[in-house]
Amino acid sequence: MTTKNEQNFVCNSPEDTFGLGEKIGMSLKGGEIIMLSGGLGAGKTLLTKGILYALRYDTREVTSPSFTLINLYKTEIFDVYHIDFWRLDDDSDVGFAVGLDEILEDETAIVIIEWSEKLKKISSPNKIIRVTIKGDGDDARSITITN
């Protein structure tokens, strides 16, 4: 039986959120699935930019895949799949819609999923990191990371 490790953070600025993403990125070993949840404007993409910055990727190229559903970033270290379920119907099989099973076959790739709460289930032997972001606008962000 595995025990879950939960950490709580308060990010008072966009720079803090980016910096927390950077810390997450520096801890990655390959194969992790990062499940992001939080409302519109919570900072999911900003956190993702911090993760990719730590993986030595040009963050100017990192955008929310709200319309494309998936962005693939080939970093010097890992392939990173950035997936966004926001535009997908809550009643649909969002994992199937983006080919998640095929993406997860790459055991060294990092998979970052925005609006992960729309995913009904995920089956993977890879480490799953759940990140919940609360707050929006100019408010501080309360961020909980569970793995």
Secondary structure by P-SEA (a helix, b strand, c coil): cbbbbbbbbbbccaaaaaaaaaaaaaacccbbbbbbbbcccccaaaaaaaaaaaaccccccccccccccbbbbbccccbbbbbbccccccccccccccccccccccccbbbbbcccccccccccccbbbbbbbccccccccbbbbcc
